[in-house]
Amino acid sequence: MRDAGPEMALHWRDWGQGPTEVLALHCGLGQGSMWKSVAQALDSRCHFRAPDLPGHGRSPAFPDGEDVHDIACAAIRPHLADGIHLAGHSFGATLALRLALEAPERIASLLLIEPVFFAAAPDSALKRDHKAAEQTLYADVDAGDLMGAARGFNRLWGGGVPWDSFPEKVQRGMAAQLPFVRATEPALWRDGAGMLNPGGLESLNFPVTLLRGADTVPVIAEVHRGLMARLPMASEMVVGGAGHMVLMSHPQAVTQALSEQLGALP
């Protein structure tokens, strides 16, 4: 576990006055405001807190030379509380899982939306094909072709939205974030944090909901399959017509999943 050192002053958003504490983590290239619709729908039951992760939104940049997964967890870790519910989407879901593994006694439940924890997927041709596509993207970043990498990233994760439909400013903004995507490889593909160590996932004795879109990137279903084989209290929800950005496209389904999970607790 990385020593957090001086606490990073993340930008936070708060919604709701309910008694249930929820800490919600957004996807890579996103920001905390992406949780607004879900949080507002549950504002009488929950108090939602959602940061802009380091290097995103209004929060400080990642320090040079530091592992991005380590830094993000170190920034969030001081904000955990006993009995808290963790929710995360994509990269944020991998952070939520790691934080839960570090302090399972503090966590009441987990909602993992399309965790991009590729190391958890069983070996298959599908996983190998996806890794090859990601490696092409990484090679573009390493060669300094950030716009080419962003185009490839959109092809993989953009849900079919044409690259040319984005304004040039949006394209440049996405390209500027691709070094972050490249920097996630040690944690997401090689399990640099040891989240798959024997006995870890099996020790999470609280409800875990894995939610994905039916039309998402195929490797996500494999990630879910690998995690559910080891999590003792896991269930899966598949949202028809949704892709990887299900949090934004189908917030009602995310709200339903979280509400049902909270309602099932004593």
N, C-alpha and C positions, 0 to 999 in steps of 0.2 A: 504494500500500500504506500503510495507516495505521500510524504509529509506535505500537508496543505500549506505550511508556511503562513505568511501574511494573507489574510482572506482576500480573495479577489472581489472587488465591488461590482458584482453583476447588476444589470438592470432587471428589476422584478416587476411583475404585474400581479395584482390581487383582485379576486372577485369573490363575492358571496360572504354571508355571515353565518353559515351553518356550522354545526358542531364538529363535522367530520373534516379532518385536514387531508388535503390532496396536494401533492407536489407533482407538477406535470412538466415534462421535458419534450422539447420540440425536435424536429428532424434536422439533419444537416442542411445548411443553406436556408433555414427557416428562422422563426423567432417566436417568443413566448405568446404573442397575440394570437397565434394560430389556435390556441385552446379556448378562445373567448366564447364561442357559441356553446361548447360543451359546458363550460364553467357557468355561464349565465343560466343555462337550462336547469342547473342543479344548485342555484345560489341559495335556496332556502335550506338545503341539506348539507352543503359543503362550503368550506373556505378553501378556495383554489389559490395556489401560488405557482407562477410560471416564470422562470428566468429566461432572458436571452442568454444562450450559452456563450462561453468565451468565443471571440472571433465572429460573433453574430449580432445583428441588431445594434443596440446601444451599449453592449457590454465591451470591455477591453479586449484587445487582440490576444491570441495565444502567444506566450513567450517563445522566442526563437529557440529551436533545438530541443523542445520538450515534447513528450508524447501527448497528443491531443486528448486521448481518452483519459490519461492520468490527470491532466490539467482540469478537464471538465468535471471529473469526479471530485477532485480536491476542492473545486469551487463550490460544489453543491453539498458536499458531505456535512459542513457545519450547519446546514439548514434542515437536516433530518430531525425528527422528533419521535418519541415513543408513540406507537399506534398510528403512524402516518400511512397513507395509501399512496403508492407511487404509480404514476402513469407515464408512458413514454411512447413516442412515435419514431420509428426508423432508427437513426443514430441515438436519439433520446431514449428509445426502448432498451438499447444495449447498456446505456448508462444506468438506467433504472434497475436492470437485472444485476449489474455489478454491485451497485450500492446495496441491494437486497442481500446478495451473497455475503457481503462484508459484515452486515449487521442484521441478520434475519430476525433477531428478537425484537427489533424496533418496528418491523413492517407488518401492517395488517393485511395488505393485499397488493397485487401487481396487475396492472393492465398494460400489456405489451402489444403495441400496434405495429405489425410488420417489422420486427427487429431485424436489422441487417447484419446479424451475427452469423456470417457465412460459415465460420468454423464449426458451428453446431450442426450444419446440414450433413447428413450421411453422404459418403462418397457416391457419386453417380455421374453419368455422362452429362446430365443437365447441370450439375454443379461445376463440372470441369469446363463446359461451354461458357457458363456465365463468368467463371474466373478468367477465361481467355479474353472475353470482352472487356472486363475490368482492367486486365493487364494492358490492353491496347490503350485504354484511357490513361493509365498511369504512365505509359511510355510517352504519350503526348505531353503530359505535364513535365516529365523529366527532360524532354527535349525543348521545353519552353513554348510549346504550341498550346497555350491555354484556351484559345478560342476553339481549336480542334478538339481538345479534351472536353470542353463544355458542350460542343455539338454531340460528341459521343455519349456524354452523360445524359443529355436530354433524350437521345435515342433509346438508351437503356431504361431510364426512370421517368420520362416525361409523359407517359400515358398516351402516347400517340399525338401529342400536340406538336405541330410542325415547328422546327427551329426558326424558320423564317417568319413565323407569326409573331415572334417576340420583337419589341422595339430594340434598336441597337443598344440603348442604355441598359436594358435588362440583360441582353446578351453579354455585354461587357462586365456587368455585375456578377453574373453567373461564372464567367471565365475567371474573374478575380478570386473566386472561392474554390476553384479546383485544386489548388495546393492543399487545402484542408482535406478535401476528399482523398487525395493521394496519401495524406498523412494518417488516415484511419486504417490503412492496410494492416499494420502490425496487430492492432487490437481486433479487427473484425475478421480477418482471414487467418491470422496465426495465433489468435487467442493469447496475446501478450500479457493479459491480466490474469490468466489462469482460471477463467470462469468455467472451464470444462473439467477442472481437476476432479478426480474421483470423489464422490460423496457430497460435493457441493450442491448441485442442483437437487439432489435427492433429499437434502436437509431442509428445503423450503416448504415448511408445513403450514402454508396459508394459501388462500385461493389465488390462482394465476389464470387470467384470461388472455389468450392470444387471439388477436383480431386481425383479419386480413381481407382485402378485396378479392372477389372472385376472379377479377381480370388483371390482377397484379403481375409483376415480374415472376415467372414460374419458380425461381429459386426460393422465393419466400415461403412457399408451401413446404419445401424441403427443410428450411430452417425451423419452421413450426414443428414438423414431424420429429426432427432431432431433439428439440427441447421437450416436447410432450412425452417422449419416450422415457424421460428421466425426471420430470417434475411430478411429484406425487398428487398434487391437487390442481392440475391444469385442465382447462377446457378451451375449445376453439370456437370462434364465431366467424363465419364467412359472410361477407356483405355482397349481395348480388349487384352487378353493374359497377362496382367500385374497383379502382386501381390502387396504386401505391399511396396516393394522396387521399386516402379514405377519410382522414381527419378533417380535411377541408371540403371534400365533395359530399360526404355523407355524415355530417356531425350528429344527426339524430341517431344513427346506428351506434356511434361511439358513446353517446349519452346513454342509450339503452343498455349497452354492455356494462358500462360503469355502474349505472343505477342498479342493475340486476346483481352485480357482484357485491355492491354495498348492502343491498337488501337481503342477501343470503347470509350475511355475517350476524353473529349473535349480538 
